[in-house]
């Protein structure tokens, strides 16, 4: 190890010695025992599309001063407004002019999960990160031998921290995978020479097995870069300098996020430069290009033949209900018989309402659910505790203030019709302009409530949702899907044309 990386490791070891003297490890361990649960970093990166980890740093060895004055809280708020999935905060002081105080100030300002980005060479720094409020830490495979990498991953897990394990070559990638890294980063920057080459990600990302979260880091400056990295398999991008040097942080993230929601050949390969006149109130990417593909969720599945029928249709989500009051409710043994019949490309959603968290987690693990759907009065803290992506249902009684929903971090808000003593399956619509207003304010809307093959096209035109959800509108009786209605619904939602890829019968 030499050059930049060797020098900074020497600095880190000195810093750790000083920190241990000021706050001994037993005292730090004691502080970590009573910490609140961390925010779900891994789940944030697994959300639909290519997630952006926005990085806050004052300076870097290769670029010098990047942001001056440097306001971690203000930067964090702008990143959240722009739809970033998570934050990365540089805490290294000697070369990046960072500090743990920067991390604390950024995290206090937003609800995003926060990664501590530093050069971790000692277990003390893992405890230090948790005590400072980090939700995740960076572990650099080149800095750690296999035993220490494995041990630090286990220690972080015990403390509730996620780990982004950074690699730069095949040997480091093999080490990270063997050690059990669930979030694997490919740094396009050589930490010895500081040279950047996106080709490193293009080579290594395809080698990371499915099921791990794949992150490309450093040197990402344009929509073209993002498209190439997504095509190579990236689930997330870690972007710092391009965001921080822009005239509008939030808008730059929106443009990058919107670009990464579509295939590379559907976008002009333009630089990520913000439009100065774009409204700062929009929280998430909602340009027309991001709406071309309408998400479809079929809910209330109870029969094996209905689940199998979805495998031949262009459906994105399948919903299984675990609410005892629903006529479509499944018990766990029944669900274990039908849920595995679903092909992996269709995401499995478990629907719950004000349920005991231990029961939700037990069912989610038993069925390997991809998402949860909370249909009751669950709070943001309740929804975040499972570290699993989720939909949050809002029962529409009248106009909805988008600000009242900002505390949640769902994949989308599912808007359903309010009816006394009934939660879903009403067969009744609501005023779709309410959904349109929320979509126009940057919220992802999954439209439900009385949709059927005859009205879904009009609903999409009026509400401009991210996706549509249907249950009773494609049934012959509660829990029994009508396959002809299913095909007609999907065809109408997709804009017409045939959708059948196999012979189906009710």
C-alpha positions as CSV (number, residue, x, y, z in Angstrom):
1,X,0.0,0.0,0.0
2,X,1.5,3.3,-1.0
3,X,1.0,6.9,-2.2
4,X,-2.3,8.6,-1.1
5,X,-3.9,5.5,0.4
6,X,-0.8,4.6,2.5
7,X,-0.5,8.1,3.9
8,X,-4.1,8.4,4.9
9,X,-4.1,5.0,6.6
10,X,-1.1,6.2,8.8
11,X,-3.1,9.3,9.7
12,X,-6.2,7.3,10.6
13,X,-4.2,5.0,12.9
14,X,-2.9,8.1,14.8
15,X,-6.4,9.5,15.0
16,X,-7.8,6.3,16.4
17,X,-5.0,6.2,19.1
18,X,-5.9,9.7,20.1
19,X,-9.7,9.0,20.1
20,X,-9.2,5.8,22.3
21,X,-7.3,7.9,24.8
22,X,-10.0,10.6,24.9
23,X,-13.0,8.1,25.0
24,X,-12.0,4.5,25.8
25,X,-13.7,1.7,23.9
26,X,-15.7,0.4,26.9
27,X,-17.3,3.8,27.3
28,X,-18.1,4.0,23.6
29,X,-19.6,0.5,23.7
30,X,-21.8,1.6,26.5
31,X,-23.1,4.6,24.5
32,X,-24.0,2.3,21.7
33,X,-26.3,0.1,23.8
34,X,-29.2,2.6,24.0
35,X,-29.2,4.0,20.5
36,X,-32.4,4.3,18.6
37,X,-32.8,2.0,15.6
38,X,-30.9,3.1,12.5
39,X,-32.7,4.2,9.3
40,X,-32.9,1.5,6.6
41,X,-30.0,2.1,4.3
42,X,-30.1,-1.1,2.3
43,X,-33.9,-0.8,1.7
44,X,-33.5,2.7,0.4
45,X,-31.0,1.5,-2.3
46,X,-33.3,-1.4,-3.3
47,X,-36.2,0.9,-4.3
48,X,-37.5,1.0,-7.8
49,X,-35.1,2.4,-10.4
50,X,-31.5,3.4,-9.9
51,X,-31.0,5.1,-6.5
52,X,-28.8,8.1,-5.9
53,X,-26.6,8.3,-2.8
54,X,-25.9,12.0,-2.7
55,X,-22.5,12.8,-1.1
56,X,-21.8,15.8,1.1
57,X,-18.1,16.8,1.3
58,X,-16.3,20.0,1.6
59,X,-13.2,19.1,-0.3
60,X,-11.2,16.2,-1.8
61,X,-7.5,15.6,-2.6
62,X,-8.2,15.5,-6.4
63,X,-10.6,18.5,-6.6
64,X,-9.6,20.8,-3.7
65,X,-12.3,22.9,-2.1
66,X,-15.7,21.8,-3.6
67,X,-18.2,23.7,-1.5
68,X,-17.5,26.8,0.4
69,X,-19.2,27.8,2.6
70,X,-20.1,24.2,3.5
71,X,-23.5,23.7,5.1
72,X,-24.1,20.0,5.8
73,X,-27.7,20.5,6.9
74,X,-28.6,22.7,4.0
75,X,-27.0,20.3,1.5
76,X,-28.8,17.4,3.1
77,X,-32.2,19.1,2.8
78,X,-31.6,19.9,-0.8
79,X,-30.6,16.3,-1.5
80,X,-33.8,15.0,0.2
81,X,-36.0,17.5,-1.9
82,X,-34.3,16.2,-5.0
83,X,-35.3,12.6,-4.3
84,X,-31.9,11.2,-3.1
85,X,-32.3,7.7,-1.6
86,X,-29.6,8.2,0.9
87,X,-26.8,10.5,2.0
88,X,-23.0,9.9,2.2
89,X,-21.1,12.3,4.4
90,X,-17.3,12.5,4.3
91,X,-16.0,12.6,7.9
92,X,-12.3,12.3,7.1
93,X,-10.5,15.5,8.2
94,X,-7.0,15.7,6.9
95,X,-7.7,15.5,3.2
96,X,-11.5,16.0,2.9
97,X,-11.9,18.6,5.7
98,X,-14.8,16.5,7.1
99,X,-15.9,15.7,10.6
100,X,-18.4,13.6,12.5
101,X,-20.2,16.8,13.3
102,X,-20.9,17.2,9.6
103,X,-22.6,13.8,9.7
104,X,-24.6,14.7,12.8
105,X,-25.8,18.0,11.4
106,X,-26.8,16.4,8.0
107,X,-28.7,13.6,9.7
108,X,-30.6,15.9,12.0
109,X,-31.9,17.9,9.1
110,X,-33.5,15.0,7.1
111,X,-35.1,11.6,7.3
112,X,-32.7,10.0,4.9
113,X,-30.4,7.2,6.0
114,X,-26.8,8.4,6.2
115,X,-23.6,6.6,5.3
116,X,-20.4,7.6,7.2
117,X,-17.7,7.7,4.5
118,X,-14.2,7.5,6.0
119,X,-11.2,5.2,6.0
120,X,-12.1,2.6,8.7
121,X,-9.0,0.6,9.9
122,X,-10.0,-0.2,13.5
123,X,-13.1,-1.6,15.2
124,X,-13.1,1.5,17.4
125,X,-14.3,3.5,14.3
126,X,-17.3,1.1,13.9
127,X,-18.5,1.9,17.4
128,X,-17.7,5.5,16.8
129,X,-19.8,5.6,13.7
130,X,-22.8,4.1,15.5
131,X,-22.5,6.5,18.4
132,X,-22.3,9.5,16.0
133,X,-25.7,8.5,14.5
134,X,-24.5,6.8,11.2
135,X,-26.9,4.3,9.6
136,X,-24.2,2.8,7.5
137,X,-20.5,2.7,7.1
138,X,-18.0,2.4,4.3
139,X,-15.5,-0.5,4.5
140,X,-12.7,-0.4,1.9
141,X,-11.7,-4.0,0.9
142,X,-8.2,-2.9,0.0
143,X,-7.6,-1.6,3.6
144,X,-8.7,-4.7,5.4
145,X,-7.6,-8.3,5.3
146,X,-10.2,-10.9,5.0
147,X,-10.5,-11.6,8.7
148,X,-10.9,-8.0,9.7
149,X,-13.4,-7.3,6.9
150,X,-15.5,-10.3,8.0
151,X,-15.3,-9.2,11.6
152,X,-16.2,-5.6,10.9
153,X,-19.2,-6.7,8.9
154,X,-20.4,-8.8,11.8
155,X,-19.7,-6.1,14.3
156,X,-21.6,-3.5,12.2
157,X,-24.5,-5.9,11.9
158,X,-24.7,-6.4,15.6
159,X,-24.8,-2.6,16.0
160,X,-27.6,-2.3,13.4
161,X,-25.3,-0.6,10.8
162,X,-25.4,-1.4,7.1
163,X,-22.0,-1.7,5.3
164,X,-21.1,-0.5,1.8
165,X,-18.0,-2.6,1.0
166,X,-15.9,-0.8,-1.6
167,X,-13.8,-2.6,-4.2
168,X,-11.7,-1.6,-7.2
169,X,-10.5,-4.9,-8.7
170,X,-11.4,-8.6,-9.0
171,X,-9.5,-9.8,-6.0
172,X,-11.1,-7.2,-3.8
173,X,-14.5,-8.1,-5.2
174,X,-13.9,-11.8,-4.4
175,X,-12.8,-10.9,-0.9
176,X,-15.9,-8.7,-0.3
177,X,-18.3,-11.4,-1.6
178,X,-16.6,-14.2,0.4
179,X,-16.8,-12.1,3.5
180,X,-20.6,-11.8,3.1
181,X,-21.0,-8.2,1.9
182,X,-24.6,-7.5,1.0
183,X,-24.0,-4.0,-0.4
184,X,-21.0,-4.0,-2.8
185,X,-19.5,-0.8,-4.2
186,X,-17.2,-0.5,-7.1
187,X,-15.0,2.7,-6.8
188,X,-14.1,4.0,-10.2
189,X,-11.3,5.9,-8.6
190,X,-8.0,4.3,-7.9
191,X,-7.2,5.3,-4.3
192,X,-3.5,5.0,-4.9
193,X,-3.2,7.2,-7.9
194,X,-6.7,9.0,-7.7
195,X,-7.3,8.4,-11.4
196,X,-10.9,7.7,-12.4
197,X,-12.1,5.2,-15.0
198,X,-15.8,4.2,-15.3
199,X,-14.6,1.1,-17.1
200,X,-13.9,-0.4,-13.7
201,X,-17.6,-0.5,-12.9
202,X,-18.5,-1.7,-16.3
203,X,-16.2,-4.6,-15.8
204,X,-16.9,-5.5,-12.2
205,X,-20.7,-4.8,-11.8
206,X,-21.7,-7.8,-14.0
207,X,-19.6,-10.1,-11.8
208,X,-21.6,-9.3,-8.6
209,X,-24.3,-11.9,-8.0
210,X,-28.0,-11.0,-8.1
211,X,-29.4,-10.3,-4.7
212,X,-26.5,-8.1,-3.6
213,X,-27.0,-4.3,-3.9
214,X,-24.6,-3.0,-6.5
215,X,-23.2,0.5,-6.2
216,X,-21.0,2.5,-8.6
217,X,-19.0,5.2,-7.0
218,X,-17.0,8.3,-8.2
219,X,-16.6,10.1,-11.5
220,X,-20.3,10.0,-12.5
221,X,-21.0,13.3,-14.3
222,X,-23.6,12.8,-16.9
223,X,-26.9,11.1,-17.9
224,X,-24.8,9.0,-20.3
225,X,-22.6,7.8,-17.5
226,X,-25.7,6.9,-15.4
227,X,-27.3,5.0,-18.3
228,X,-24.1,3.0,-19.0
229,X,-23.8,2.1,-15.4
230,X,-27.4,1.0,-15.1
231,X,-27.0,-1.2,-18.1
232,X,-24.0,-2.8,-16.4
233,X,-26.2,-3.7,-13.4
234,X,-25.9,-0.9,-11.0
235,X,-28.7,-0.5,-8.4
236,X,-27.3,2.8,-7.1
237,X,-24.9,5.6,-7.8
238,X,-22.8,7.5,-5.3
239,X,-22.4,11.0,-6.7
240,X,-20.7,13.9,-5.0
241,X,-18.8,16.5,-6.9
242,X,-21.3,16.7,-9.9
243,X,-24.1,17.5,-7.4
244,X,-22.2,19.8,-5.1
245,X,-20.8,22.0,-7.9
246,X,-24.2,22.4,-9.6
247,X,-26.2,25.5,-9.4
248,X,-29.2,23.6,-7.9
249,X,-28.5,20.5,-5.9
250,X,-32.1,19.2,-5.7
251,X,-32.7,19.7,-9.4
252,X,-29.5,18.0,-10.4
253,X,-30.5,14.9,-8.4
254,X,-34.0,15.0,-10.0
255,X,-32.5,15.0,-13.5
256,X,-30.1,12.2,-12.7
257,X,-32.8,10.2,-11.0
258,X,-35.2,10.7,-13.9
259,X,-32.6,9.6,-16.3
260,X,-31.9,6.5,-14.4
261,X,-35.6,5.5,-14.3
262,X,-35.5,4.8,-18.1
263,X,-33.5,2.7,-20.5
264,X,-30.5,4.4,-21.9
265,X,-31.8,4.6,-25.4
266,X,-34.9,6.4,-24.3
267,X,-33.1,9.6,-23.2
268,X,-30.9,12.1,-24.9
269,X,-27.4,11.7,-23.6
270,X,-27.2,15.2,-22.1
271,X,-25.0,16.4,-19.2
272,X,-26.6,16.6,-15.8
273,X,-27.1,20.3,-15.6
274,X,-30.1,21.7,-13.7
275,X,-32.7,24.0,-15.2
276,X,-32.6,27.1,-13.1
277,X,-36.4,27.8,-13.5
278,X,-37.4,24.3,-12.2
279,X,-39.7,24.6,-9.1
280,X,-37.8,23.5,-5.9
281,X,-40.9,22.1,-4.3
282,X,-40.9,18.8,-6.2
283,X,-39.5,16.0,-4.0
284,X,-39.1,13.1,-6.5
285,X,-38.4,12.6,-10.2
286,X,-41.7,12.9,-12.2
287,X,-40.9,14.0,-15.8
288,X,-42.9,12.5,-18.6
289,X,-40.1,10.1,-19.5
290,X,-40.3,8.5,-16.1
291,X,-44.0,7.9,-16.6
292,X,-43.8,6.0,-19.8
293,X,-44.0,2.7,-18.1
294,X,-47.1,2.2,-15.9
295,X,-46.5,0.0,-12.9
296,X,-49.3,-2.6,-12.4
297,X,-50.1,-4.3,-9.1
298,X,-52.7,-7.1,-8.9
299,X,-53.9,-7.5,-5.3
300,X,-55.9,-10.0,-3.3
301,X,-54.6,-13.2,-4.8
302,X,-55.9,-16.3,-3.1
303,X,-55.7,-19.2,-5.7
304,X,-52.8,-21.0,-7.2
305,X,-54.2,-20.7,-10.8
306,X,-54.5,-17.0,-10.4
307,X,-50.9,-16.6,-9.3
308,X,-49.7,-18.8,-12.2
309,X,-51.7,-16.7,-14.6
310,X,-49.8,-13.6,-13.6
311,X,-46.5,-15.3,-14.7
312,X,-47.7,-14.9,-18.3
313,X,-48.7,-11.3,-18.0
314,X,-46.7,-8.0,-17.8
315,X,-47.4,-7.4,-14.2
316,X,-44.9,-5.7,-11.7
317,X,-46.4,-6.5,-8.3
318,X,-48.6,-9.2,-6.8
319,X,-50.4,-8.5,-3.5
320,X,-51.2,-11.1,-0.8
321,X,-53.5,-9.9,2.0
322,X,-52.9,-10.7,5.7
323,X,-55.7,-8.6,7.2
324,X,-58.1,-10.8,9.0
325,X,-61.2,-8.6,8.2
326,X,-60.6,-8.9,4.5
327,X,-62.5,-11.6,2.5
328,X,-59.2,-12.1,0.6
329,X,-57.1,-12.8,3.7
330,X,-54.6,-15.6,3.6
331,X,-53.2,-17.6,6.5
332,X,-49.5,-18.4,6.4
333,X,-49.8,-22.1,5.4
334,X,-52.0,-21.1,2.4
335,X,-49.7,-18.3,1.4
336,X,-46.7,-20.7,1.6
337,X,-48.4,-22.8,-1.0
338,X,-49.2,-20.1,-3.6
339,X,-46.6,-17.3,-3.2
340,X,-43.6,-19.4,-4.4
341,X,-45.5,-20.1,-7.6
342,X,-44.9,-16.5,-8.6
343,X,-42.0,-15.9,-11.0
344,X,-39.1,-13.8,-9.5
345,X,-39.6,-10.9,-11.9
346,X,-42.9,-10.1,-10.2
347,X,-42.4,-8.6,-6.8
348,X,-44.3,-10.1,-3.8
349,X,-46.2,-7.6,-1.6
350,X,-47.6,-8.5,1.8
351,X,-50.6,-6.3,2.8
352,X,-51.0,-5.6,6.6
353,X,-53.1,-3.2,8.7
354,X,-52.0,-2.0,12.1
355,X,-50.5,-5.4,12.8
356,X,-48.1,-6.6,15.4
357,X,-44.6,-6.0,14.1
358,X,-43.4,-9.4,15.1
359,X,-46.1,-11.0,13.0
360,X,-45.4,-8.8,10.0
361,X,-41.7,-9.7,10.2
362,X,-42.4,-13.4,10.7
363,X,-44.6,-13.5,7.6
364,X,-42.2,-11.4,5.5
365,X,-39.3,-13.7,6.3
366,X,-41.3,-16.9,5.8
367,X,-42.5,-15.8,2.3
368,X,-39.4,-13.7,1.4
369,X,-41.6,-10.8,0.6
370,X,-40.1,-8.0,-1.6
371,X,-42.3,-5.2,-0.2
372,X,-44.8,-4.6,2.6
373,X,-48.0,-2.6,2.2
374,X,-49.3,-0.8,5.3
375,X,-53.1,-0.2,5.0
376,X,-53.9,1.3,8.4
377,X,-52.7,4.2,10.6
378,X,-49.1,3.1,10.7
379,X,-46.6,5.9,11.6
380,X,-43.4,6.6,9.6
381,X,-41.4,5.1,12.4
382,X,-43.4,1.9,12.3
383,X,-43.0,1.6,8.5
384,X,-39.3,2.2,8.6
385,X,-38.5,-0.4,11.3
386,X,-38.6,-3.4,9.0
387,X,-35.8,-2.4,6.6
388,X,-38.1,-3.6,3.8
389,X,-39.4,-1.3,1.0
390,X,-43.1,-0.5,1.5
391,X,-46.2,1.1,0.1
392,X,-48.2,3.3,2.4
393,X,-52.0,3.4,1.8
394,X,-53.9,6.7,2.2
395,X,-57.7,6.5,2.2
396,X,-59.0,9.5,0.4
397,X,-61.8,11.5,2.0
398,X,-60.9,14.9,0.5
399,X,-58.0,17.0,-0.5
400,X,-54.6,15.8,0.8
401,X,-51.8,18.0,2.0
402,X,-48.6,16.6,0.5
403,X,-46.6,18.0,3.4
404,X,-48.5,15.7,5.8
405,X,-47.0,12.7,3.9
406,X,-43.4,13.9,3.6
407,X,-42.3,12.0,6.8
408,X,-42.9,8.7,5.1
409,X,-40.3,7.1,2.7
410,X,-42.4,4.6,0.7
411,X,-41.9,3.2,-2.7
412,X,-45.2,4.9,-3.4
413,X,-48.4,6.1,-1.7
414,X,-51.3,3.9,-2.5
415,X,-54.4,6.1,-2.8
416,X,-57.7,4.2,-2.1
417,X,-61.3,5.2,-1.6
418,X,-62.4,5.8,1.9
419,X,-65.4,3.9,3.2
420,X,-66.5,3.5,6.8
421,X,-65.5,0.2,8.3
422,X,-64.0,-1.0,5.0
423,X,-60.3,-1.0,4.0
424,X,-60.0,-1.7,0.3
425,X,-62.1,-3.7,-2.1
426,X,-64.9,-1.1,-2.1
427,X,-65.2,-1.1,-5.9
428,X,-65.7,2.7,-5.6
429,X,-63.6,5.5,-7.2
430,X,-62.7,8.9,-5.7
431,X,-61.8,12.2,-7.3
432,X,-58.8,11.5,-9.4
433,X,-57.7,15.1,-9.5
434,X,-56.6,14.6,-5.8
435,X,-54.1,11.9,-7.0
436,X,-53.0,14.2,-9.9
437,X,-52.3,17.0,-7.4
438,X,-50.0,14.8,-5.4
439,X,-48.3,13.4,-8.5
440,X,-47.7,17.0,-9.6
441,X,-46.0,17.7,-6.3
442,X,-43.5,14.9,-6.9
443,X,-45.0,12.1,-4.9
444,X,-45.2,8.6,-6.3
445,X,-48.9,7.6,-6.5
446,X,-50.1,4.1,-6.9
447,X,-53.8,4.6,-7.8
448,X,-56.4,2.2,-6.4
449,X,-60.1,2.3,-5.6
450,X,-62.7,1.1,-8.0
451,X,-60.4,0.6,-11.0
452,X,-61.5,-1.9,-13.7
453,X,-60.9,-2.6,-17.4
454,X,-63.4,0.0,-18.5
455,X,-62.1,3.0,-16.5
456,X,-58.4,2.5,-15.9
457,X,-57.2,4.3,-19.1
458,X,-59.3,7.3,-18.1
459,X,-58.0,7.1,-14.6
460,X,-54.4,7.1,-15.8
461,X,-55.0,10.1,-18.1
462,X,-56.6,12.1,-15.3
463,X,-54.4,11.1,-12.3
464,X,-51.0,10.7,-14.0
465,X,-50.0,8.0,-11.4
466,X,-46.8,6.1,-11.1
467,X,-48.8,2.9,-11.1
468,X,-52.2,1.3,-10.7
469,X,-53.5,-1.3,-8.3
470,X,-56.6,-3.5,-8.8
471,X,-58.4,-6.2,-6.9
472,X,-62.2,-6.4,-7.0
473,X,-62.2,-4.8,-10.5
474,X,-60.8,-8.0,-12.1
475,X,-62.7,-10.5,-10.0
476,X,-65.8,-12.7,-10.5
477,X,-66.1,-13.0,-6.7
478,X,-63.9,-11.9,-3.8
479,X,-60.5,-13.6,-4.2
480,X,-61.4,-15.2,-7.5
481,X,-59.7,-13.5,-10.5
482,X,-61.4,-13.3,-13.9
483,X,-58.5,-13.9,-16.3
484,X,-60.3,-12.2,-19.2
485,X,-60.8,-9.1,-17.1
486,X,-57.1,-9.3,-16.0
487,X,-56.0,-9.2,-19.6
488,X,-58.3,-6.4,-20.6
489,X,-57.2,-4.3,-17.5
490,X,-53.5,-4.7,-18.3
491,X,-54.1,-4.0,-22.0
492,X,-56.0,-0.8,-21.1
493,X,-53.4,0.3,-18.5
494,X,-50.5,-0.3,-21.0
495,X,-52.3,1.8,-23.6
496,X,-54.0,-0.9,-25.7
497,X,-52.8,-4.0,-27.6
498,X,-52.7,-7.6,-26.7
499,X,-51.0,-8.7,-23.4
500,X,-51.5,-12.4,-23.6
501,X,-48.4,-14.5,-23.7
502,X,-50.0,-17.8,-22.7
503,X,-53.4,-19.5,-22.8
504,X,-55.4,-18.6,-19.7
505,X,-58.8,-19.8,-18.5
506,X,-60.8,-18.9,-15.4
